[in-house]
Amino acid sequence: MQALVLTVARAVRMLALLASAAALVIAVVLYGDGISGDDVLGVLLAIAPPVMLWILWAALRELAELPERLRRLPETARDHGADVRQLADELRTPGKRLWRVPRTLWRLREVTELVRPHAAVLPFLSPTFLTLSAIAAAAAIAETGIALVLLVGAAL
């Protein structure tokens, strides 16, 4: 399963690279004769698919690392158990709790690995994320075609 996820991630990365290059070509063509509001909107629309594909690529990479993170979870929990208990004790002790909150929150970032392994699955449980990713992939293919036409037109 991990090999399949990494293969899909490589394909998404390649499509994201192509779409990024296509967005650059489209931006150069649109801005070639000056900048207007329509040009800015066109460039924003052109960069949306590559941005979404890069987000999908990052999510796929995180998903591929999930089995290893889950294998390390008991060890990580043991390592950070004392840290979590100490943070909880600090927040429970009476006194200047409000003054301790920023420092405690800063130290809490060290134990985020306890919940982080499960976060890799969350984007793939969202129909919105999956739909936007599919739309971005289709738009990236179309965008690459448009950029090729623009390059051929500029060369002639």
PyMOL commands that set and color helices and strands:
alter all, ss='L'
color gray80, all
select helices_A, chain A and resi 2-31+37-64+66-92+97-114+116-119+122-125+127-155
alter helices_A, ss='H'
color red, helices_A
deselect
rebuild
show_as cartoon
